[in-house]
Amino acid sequence: MLDNDQQPVQLTGLLFLAAIAVIFLIIVWLIGSTFVRPETPPAPQSWNKSGVVGVIIG
């Protein structure tokens, strides 16, 4: 391969690839957000006053 065949990377090419990447990520984000379950309320915590979870052994 001759050295004259290689061309430098142009800014427009990089911007074009960046735009394609952003569009791809937005599409993936939109598809992923359709499968998210509705938010459920947090479960009640069973912490005692010292901040340690009590365990009953028996």
MDTraj code that builds the backbone (N, CA, C; nanometers):
import mdtraj as md
import numpy as np

residues = "MET LEU ASP ASN ASP GLN GLN PRO VAL GLN LEU THR GLY LEU LEU PHE LEU ALA ALA ILE ALA VAL ILE PHE LEU ILE ILE VAL TRP LEU ILE GLY SER THR PHE VAL ARG PRO GLU THR PRO PRO ALA PRO GLN SER TRP ASN LYS SER GLY VAL VAL GLY VAL ILE ILE GLY".split()
xyz = np.array([
    [0.0849, -0.1174, 0.0000],
    [0.0000, 0.0000, 0.0000],
    [0.0897, 0.1241, 0.0000],
    [0.0542, 0.2174, -0.0809],
    [0.1320, 0.3393, -0.0901],
    [0.0938, 0.4353, 0.0216],
    [0.1886, 0.5167, 0.0633],
    [0.1614, 0.6155, 0.1676],
    [0.0657, 0.7236, 0.1187],
    [0.0605, 0.7473, -0.0114],
    [-0.0255, 0.8512, -0.0652],
    [-0.1737, 0.8129, -0.0600],
    [-0.2037, 0.6841, -0.0405],
    [-0.3433, 0.6389, -0.0376],
    [-0.4127, 0.6748, 0.0938],
    [-0.3364, 0.7006, 0.1959],
    [-0.3964, 0.7305, 0.3268],
    [-0.4342, 0.8777, 0.3335],
    [-0.5562, 0.9036, 0.3862],
    [-0.6028, 1.0407, 0.4007],
    [-0.6190, 1.0715, 0.5483],
    [-0.5957, 1.1944, 0.5895],
    [-0.6136, 1.2294, 0.7311],
    [-0.7611, 1.2267, 0.7702],
    [-0.7843, 1.2044, 0.8968],
    [-0.9208, 1.2032, 0.9485],
    [-0.9735, 1.3460, 0.9477],
    [-1.0937, 1.3627, 0.8962],
    [-1.1516, 1.4960, 0.8875],
    [-1.2490, 1.5172, 1.0029],
    [-1.2644, 1.6410, 1.0427],
    [-1.3538, 1.6757, 1.1524],
    [-1.4981, 1.6409, 1.1188],
    [-1.5374, 1.6578, 0.9950],
    [-1.6754, 1.6258, 0.9571],
    [-1.7038, 1.4767, 0.9712],
    [-1.6050, 1.3960, 0.9420],
    [-1.6221, 1.2515, 0.9590],
    [-1.6385, 1.2136, 1.1052],
    [-1.5584, 1.2754, 1.1917],
    [-1.5708, 1.2485, 1.3347],
    [-1.7062, 1.2947, 1.3889],
    [-1.7521, 1.4116, 1.3447],
    [-1.8831, 1.4604, 1.3885],
    [-1.9949, 1.3700, 1.3394],
    [-1.9816, 1.3197, 1.2189],
    [-2.0811, 1.2276, 1.1649],
    [-2.0869, 1.0988, 1.2462],
    [-1.9715, 1.0429, 1.2802],
    [-1.9689, 0.9212, 1.3622],
    [-2.0226, 0.9470, 1.5025],
    [-1.9928, 1.0635, 1.5594],
    [-2.0448, 1.0976, 1.6917],
    [-2.1968, 1.1112, 1.6881],
    [-2.2501, 1.1712, 1.5822],
    [-2.3950, 1.1854, 1.5696],
    [-2.4621, 1.0489, 1.5578],
    [-2.4027, 0.9583, 1.4826],
    [-2.4579, 0.8234, 1.4706],
    [-2.4550, 0.7528, 1.6053],
    [-2.3463, 0.7683, 1.6801],
    [-2.3357, 0.7050, 1.8115],
    [-2.4407, 0.7593, 1.9076],
    [-2.4631, 0.8901, 1.9053],
    [-2.5635, 0.9501, 1.9939],
    [-2.7026, 0.9016, 1.9574],
    [-2.7337, 0.8950, 1.8293],
    [-2.8645, 0.8456, 1.7862],
    [-2.8828, 0.7007, 1.8282],
    [-2.7793, 0.6195, 1.8134],
    [-2.7867, 0.4791, 1.8543],
    [-2.8118, 0.4673, 2.0043],
    [-2.7414, 0.5461, 2.0849],
    [-2.7608, 0.5402, 2.2298],
    [-2.9004, 0.5869, 2.2700],
    [-2.9543, 0.6860, 2.2019],
    [-3.0904, 0.7318, 2.2319],
    [-3.1913, 0.6225, 2.1992],
    [-3.1729, 0.5536, 2.0875],
    [-3.2639, 0.4445, 2.0514],
    [-3.2570, 0.3329, 2.1543],
    [-3.1362, 0.2958, 2.1959],
    [-3.1211, 0.1913, 2.2983],
    [-3.1857, 0.2349, 2.4285],
    [-3.1692, 0.3624, 2.4664],
    [-3.2284, 0.4131, 2.5901],
    [-3.3804, 0.4100, 2.5823],
    [-3.4373, 0.4488, 2.4685],
    [-3.5829, 0.4470, 2.4538],
    [-3.6381, 0.3054, 2.4579],
    [-3.5703, 0.2111, 2.3938],
    [-3.6152, 0.0714, 2.3978],
    [-3.6047, 0.0175, 2.5400],
    [-3.4957, 0.0477, 2.6086],
    [-3.4786, -0.0003, 2.7458],
    [-3.5786, 0.0609, 2.8416],
    [-3.6157, 0.1860, 2.8204],
    [-3.7089, 0.2512, 2.9125],
    [-3.8505, 0.1971, 2.8984],
    [-3.8820, 0.1315, 2.7879],
    [-4.0155, 0.0745, 2.7734],
    [-4.0323, -0.0513, 2.8575],
    [-3.9225, -0.1155, 2.8948],
    [-3.9306, -0.2388, 2.9718],
    [-3.9122, -0.2176, 3.1217],
    [-3.8993, -0.0940, 3.1658],
    [-3.8804, -0.0669, 3.3084],
    [-4.0142, -0.0844, 3.3790],
    [-4.0113, -0.1578, 3.4897],
    [-4.1338, -0.1766, 3.5670],
    [-4.1705, -0.0477, 3.6381],
    [-4.3000, -0.0283, 3.6660],
    [-4.3377, 0.0918, 3.7418],
    [-4.2733, 0.0903, 3.8800],
    [-4.2429, 0.2075, 3.9281],
    [-4.1718, 0.2190, 4.0544],
    [-4.2605, 0.1740, 4.1700],
    [-4.2072, 0.0899, 4.2557],
    [-4.2806, 0.0412, 4.3719],
    [-4.2321, 0.1155, 4.4959],
    [-4.3198, 0.1313, 4.5954],
    [-4.2749, 0.2001, 4.7167],
    [-4.1687, 0.1178, 4.7892],
    [-4.0766, 0.1830, 4.8588],
    [-3.9709, 0.1096, 4.9290],
    [-4.0280, 0.0245, 5.0420],
    [-3.9648, -0.0870, 5.0642],
    [-4.0090, -0.1774, 5.1710],
    [-3.9786, -0.1138, 5.3064],
    [-4.0649, -0.1394, 5.4052],
    [-4.0381, -0.0832, 5.5379],
    [-3.9114, -0.1423, 5.5981],
    [-3.8363, -0.0590, 5.6661],
    [-3.7107, -0.1023, 5.7276],
    [-3.7370, -0.1513, 5.8698],
    [-3.6652, -0.2541, 5.9067],
    [-3.6801, -0.3081, 6.0423],
    [-3.5520, -0.2815, 6.1214],
    [-3.5161, -0.1559, 6.1349],
    [-3.3949, -0.1182, 6.2063],
    [-3.4294, -0.0889, 6.3513],
    [-3.3444, -0.1295, 6.4422],
    [-3.3638, -0.0917, 6.5816],
    [-3.2916, 0.0401, 6.6089],
    [-3.2967, 0.0887, 6.7312],
    [-3.2451, 0.2221, 6.7603],
    [-3.0942, 0.2333, 6.7440],
    [-3.0228, 0.1242, 6.7588],
    [-2.8773, 0.1317, 6.7442],
    [-2.8330, 0.1237, 6.5984],
    [-2.9271, 0.1031, 6.5070],
    [-2.8935, 0.0973, 6.3648],
    [-2.8541, -0.0385, 6.3171],
    [-2.8774, -0.1419, 6.4007],
    [-2.8414, -0.2784, 6.3632],
    [-2.9694, -0.3574, 6.3453],
    [-2.9742, -0.4392, 6.2411],
    [-3.0929, -0.5202, 6.2176],
    [-3.0998, -0.6305, 6.3220],
    [-3.2146, -0.6415, 6.3856],
    [-3.2321, -0.7457, 6.4867],
    [-3.2623, -0.8797, 6.4226],
    [-3.1990, -0.9848, 6.4711],
    [-3.2204, -1.1201, 6.4177],
    [-3.2647, -1.2083, 6.5316],
    [-3.3738, -1.2801, 6.5084],
    [-3.4238, -1.3716, 6.6109],
    [-3.3770, -1.5114, 6.5733],
    [-3.3051, -1.5733, 6.6659],
    [-3.2558, -1.7098, 6.6452],
    [-3.3370, -1.8011, 6.7347],
    [-3.3952, -1.9005, 6.6779],
    [-3.4732, -1.9866, 6.7646],
    [-3.5293, -2.1012, 6.6999],
])
top = md.Topology()
chain = top.add_chain()
for i, resn in enumerate(residues, 1):
    res = top.add_residue(resn, chain, resSeq=i)
    for name in ("N", "CA", "C"):
        top.add_atom(name, md.element.get_by_symbol(name[0]), res)
traj = md.Trajectory(xyz[None], top)
